[in-house]
Amino acid sequence: MKDTAHQVVPDFYRIEQATCGDGLKARNTAMREGDSIRVSIRRSAHQDEWSTCIVPYRKWMRVLDVLNYVAEFHAPDLAYRWFCGSKMCGSCAVRMNGREVLACWEAALPNMTIEPLRNLPVLRDLVVDRQPYEARVAAFEPWIERPSPYSGFPEPLTHREMKEASKALDCISCMACFSACPVIGLGSLTDFAGPAPLVQLAQTALDPRNDPAKVRAALEKSGIFNCVSCYKCEEVCPAAIPIVSRVIEPLKARAAQLVPEMARHAQTFRLVVATRGRIDPGELILRVQGLAVLKRIPRLLRMLVRRKVRPLRTVFGVKSAAASATRRILSSRGD
C-alpha cells in the first residue's frame, strides 16, 4: 500500500528555495560551462586552515564533482568520503554554505564554503568520526526481540501497524540531522541521543512485534524529551523523513506509555492545558519543580519582570474561554 501521508509534510528548505528562485533547476541553469566556482574548504583536524581555489563549472556539476576536481588538480591530500554517488550510502554528507547536504546530490554554486559535519570529532579535513553516533545506536540494541512466536508465515502485518516504523526505514545514516541538531550541540548539558540514533531506534521500537520491555530499556537511554521540536533535522534530511512528526513524536508517545516518569513535563503540560484551556507557565513550573523552584529566585524574578509568569492568574486558577472545548478535545483523543 502506498504511503502518501508523508507527502503533505512541508519540506521547509525546498519551499524556501522555490520562493527565492534557488531550487535545483535554478542552480543548474545559473552558470554556464567554464564559469568560475570559488570554493573554500576547511582543512586539518583542528579546523583552523582553509584551502581556497577556483574550479571551472561543468553542466550538472554537484558539490562532489567540485571536491573531486579539487582533489585532482589542487589538493591531492584532501580527505573526504563518498561511495555510491547516488544518494544511497549517506557517506558524503558535509556542510555547504552553513547547511548540511549530500555532496553527491547538491548542485554546485558560484561561491561555496565546505566544512565537515558538526557535533562529531573531525578525523581529517571533511572526514568525521562516526563512532559517537554508532555507539549511541548500539546502546539501543536496535533489533527485534519477540515476546511471542511468529503468528504465521508470511507474517500478517497491516499498513496501519507499520506506518510509523516504515518511514524510519528510509534513513541512509548520513548524519546530516545529527549535525544540524542544536540540542546535540549542547554537549554534556543534555542526554539527548540525537535525531539520527532515534531514527535507527524507531525502526524497531515502533514495530509492533518488538518486546515492550526491550523498547522501554532503549527509550530510558534516549533522553527523547530533551528534543525541542525545532525541525532542523527535517529541514536537512535528504531522504525527506519527517523526523519530528513521524519518528520523535511517536517515540515520545511510546515512552509516555512505557516509561511514564520520563514524560512528567509533557504530561503536566497537557494537564495544565486541559484544565486551563491554555498553558500557564507559573502552574507548569510549580507542578514540575515543586519547592525546588525556590532555589531559582533570580530566574523567577527575571520571568516576572518579562511577564513570562503571572502569579495572580496562577493562584486564582484563571481559565480561558476555550477551557471546556480543550478538555473535551484532549479527552476524546485519549493520548
JOHUPE-V528299 format. One record per residue. RES is the residue in one small letter. OMEGA is omega in degrees with one decimal (999 if undefined). NEAR is the number of other ideal C-beta (glycine too) atoms within 8 Angstrom. Layout:
# JOHUPE-V528299
[[RES/OMEGA/NEAR] [RES/OMEGA/NEAR]]
This chain:
# JOHUPE-V528299
[[m/-177.4/3] [k/179.8/3] [d/-178.4/9] [t/-174.7/6] [a/-175.9/8] [h/-176.3/11] [q/-178.9/5] [v/177.8/6] [v/-174.5/11] [p/171.0/5] [d/-169.7/9] [f/-176.8/9] [y/-178.8/9] [r/176.0/8] [i/178.5/9] [e/178.6/9] [q/-178.9/11] [a/179.9/9] [t/-177.3/6] [c/-177.5/6] [g/-174.9/6] [d/180.0/8] [g/-176.4/9] [l/-179.5/7] [k/-180.0/6] [a/179.9/10] [r/-176.5/11] [n/177.1/9] [t/-177.7/6] [a/-178.0/7] [m/177.4/8] [r/178.3/5] [e/177.9/7] [g/175.7/5] [d/-176.4/9] [s/171.7/8] [i/177.0/16] [r/-176.0/10] [v/174.8/14] [s/-175.5/10] [i/177.4/15] [r/-176.2/13] [r/172.5/10] [s/-179.3/9] [a/-179.1/6] [h/177.6/5] [q/-179.1/10] [d/178.7/4] [e/179.9/8] [w/170.3/7] [s/179.8/11] [t/-180.0/7] [c/179.9/9] [i/-178.9/7] [v/177.4/11] [p/-176.9/10] [y/170.9/13] [r/-176.2/7] [k/179.6/6] [w/-176.2/6] [m/177.7/10] [r/176.5/12] [v/179.3/15] [l/177.6/11] [d/177.7/10] [v/179.2/15] [l/178.3/15] [n/179.0/8] [y/179.3/11] [v/-178.9/15] [a/-177.6/10] [e/-171.1/7] [f/-174.4/4] [h/-173.7/8] [a/-177.2/10] [p/178.9/5] [d/179.5/4] [l/-179.6/13] [a/175.3/8] [y/-177.4/12] [r/164.0/7] [w/-179.4/12] [f/-172.1/7] [c/-177.1/9] [g/-175.9/7] [s/172.8/5] [k/-179.3/8] [m/-172.1/6] [c/178.3/8] [g/-173.2/11] [s/-171.5/9] [c/-177.8/15] [a/176.7/14] [v/172.1/14] [r/179.3/13] [m/-177.5/13] [n/175.1/8] [g/-177.5/5] [r/179.3/8] [e/-179.5/11] [v/167.3/14] [l/-177.2/12] [a/-177.6/15] [c/-172.1/13] [w/-175.1/8] [e/179.5/10] [a/177.9/10] [a/178.9/14] [l/-179.5/10] [p/177.8/9] [n/-176.8/8] [m/170.1/14] [t/-174.5/10] [i/-177.6/14] [e/174.1/9] [p/176.3/13] [l/177.2/13] [r/173.8/8] [n/177.4/9] [l/178.2/14] [p/177.7/7] [v/177.6/11] [l/178.3/8] [r/177.0/7] [d/-176.8/12] [l/-177.5/14] [v/179.0/10] [v/178.4/11] [d/-178.7/8] [r/-173.1/8] [q/179.4/7] [p/177.6/9] [y/-176.9/14] [e/178.2/8] [a/178.8/8] [r/178.3/11] [v/-178.7/12] [a/-180.0/7] [a/178.7/7] [f/-174.6/14] [e/-170.9/8] [p/172.1/10] [w/-175.1/5] [i/170.1/8] [e/-173.0/7] [r/173.4/9] [p/-180.0/6] [s/-178.0/4] [p/173.5/4] [y/177.1/6] [s/-179.4/6] [g/177.7/6] [f/-2.2/4] [p/-173.2/4] [e/179.9/8] [p/176.9/6] [l/-179.3/7] [t/176.5/6] [h/-179.6/7] [r/-179.6/5] [e/-172.0/7] [m/-171.0/11] [k/-179.5/10] [e/-178.7/11] [a/-172.9/13] [s/-179.2/8] [k/179.1/13] [a/-178.8/15] [l/178.3/7] [d/-175.2/8] [c/177.0/11] [i/175.4/10] [s/179.5/8] [c/179.2/10] [m/174.4/14] [a/-179.7/14] [c/178.9/17] [f/178.7/15] [s/-175.5/14] [a/-173.0/12] [c/179.4/14] [p/-179.7/9] [v/175.4/11] [i/179.6/9] [g/178.2/8] [l/176.4/9] [g/-174.3/5] [s/178.1/4] [l/-179.1/4] [t/176.8/9] [d/-179.1/5] [f/-177.2/13] [a/-179.5/12] [g/-175.7/14] [p/-176.8/13] [a/175.9/13] [p/-179.2/14] [l/175.1/15] [v/177.0/14] [q/178.3/13] [l/-176.1/16] [a/-179.4/14] [q/178.9/13] [t/-178.0/12] [a/178.8/15] [l/177.3/12] [d/-175.6/10] [p/-177.9/6] [r/-174.1/7] [n/-179.7/12] [d/-179.8/9] [p/179.1/8] [a/178.5/7] [k/178.0/10] [v/178.6/13] [r/-179.2/10] [a/179.4/9] [a/-178.7/13] [l/178.4/16] [e/-179.7/8] [k/-168.1/9] [s/-174.0/14] [g/-167.8/9] [i/-178.0/14] [f/171.5/10] [n/173.6/9] [c/-177.8/11] [v/177.5/6] [s/178.9/7] [c/178.0/5] [y/176.3/8] [k/179.9/10] [c/179.7/12] [e/-177.5/15] [e/-173.2/10] [v/-175.3/14] [c/-179.1/11] [p/178.1/13] [a/178.8/7] [a/176.0/9] [i/175.6/14] [p/-167.4/11] [i/-178.5/14] [v/-171.3/12] [s/-175.4/9] [r/177.7/14] [v/-173.2/18] [i/-180.0/13] [e/174.7/10] [p/176.7/11] [l/175.5/16] [k/179.0/13] [a/177.8/9] [r/178.5/12] [a/179.1/14] [a/178.4/12] [q/-171.8/6] [l/-178.3/10] [v/-172.2/10] [p/-180.0/9] [e/176.8/5] [m/-173.2/11] [a/-175.2/12] [r/-178.5/9] [h/-178.6/9] [a/-180.0/10] [q/177.9/10] [t/176.7/11] [f/-179.4/10] [r/179.9/9] [l/179.8/9] [v/179.7/13] [v/-179.8/12] [a/-178.4/10] [t/-173.6/10] [r/-175.1/14] [g/179.0/13] [r/176.4/9] [i/174.9/8] [d/-176.5/11] [p/-179.7/9] [g/179.4/11] [e/179.1/10] [l/179.9/13] [i/-178.2/10] [l/-178.4/10] [r/-176.9/10] [v/-173.5/9] [q/-179.4/9] [g/-177.8/7] [l/178.6/5] [a/179.2/7] [v/-179.7/10] [l/177.5/6] [k/-175.5/5] [r/-178.3/9] [i/179.4/7] [p/178.9/6] [r/178.5/7] [l/179.2/10] [l/177.7/8] [r/178.7/8] [m/179.5/10] [l/179.4/10] [v/-178.3/6] [r/177.6/6] [r/173.7/6] [k/175.4/6] [v/179.2/11] [r/-172.1/7] [p/-177.6/8] [l/177.5/7] [r/-179.1/9] [t/-176.2/12] [v/-175.9/6] [f/175.1/6] [g/-178.5/7] [v/-179.9/8] [k/174.9/8] [s/179.9/9] [a/-177.5/5] [a/-173.1/8] [a/-176.6/12] [s/179.5/7] [a/178.9/8] [t/179.6/13] [r/179.9/11] [r/-179.8/8] [i/-178.6/8] [l/178.5/10] [s/-179.2/8] [s/178.4/6] [r/177.9/6] [g/178.9/4] [d/999/3]]
